[in-house]
Structures are given as structure tokens and as C-alpha cells.
Amino acid sequence: MNGETVGDLNLAWNSADSRWLADAHVRNIASNRYKTTVNVQGPGVIFVPSIYEPRTIGVNLNARF
């Protein structure tokens, strides 16, 4: 069985007075798509693959009052 590599990246910033916080992330940078699991069900042999999530990008902004 061949191995798979998935890279993630996280970046965070906090203001000097801790009033503002921003962070960003990228999950699965290379957008690797492969099956994580396969279930075999019943005598008819039905394959139900679970595919690893594609590249995902997110940003959070927080402010304290």
C-alpha cells in the first residue's frame, strides 16, 4: 500500500494590545485526492469510498471590545 502526504499551513497574527487577532489556514495545500476508506457491504459487493477533502482555505478575524 502506498502512503500519501497531506500538507497544511497555519498563520496567525495578534496585535500588540491583544485587541485584534487574525488567522488563516490552508488544509491539503497540494489538493491531494485519494480514498481514505472503502467499505464492502453485502454479497453484492458495494464499494463506498470516502475521499479525502480537497484544498480548503479559511480566515478568522476577531476583535475584543
Buried (B, 14 or more C-beta within 10 A) or exposed (E): EEEEEEEEEEEEEEEEEEEEBBBBBBBBEEEBEEEEEEEEEEEEEEEEEEEBEEEEEEEEEEEEE
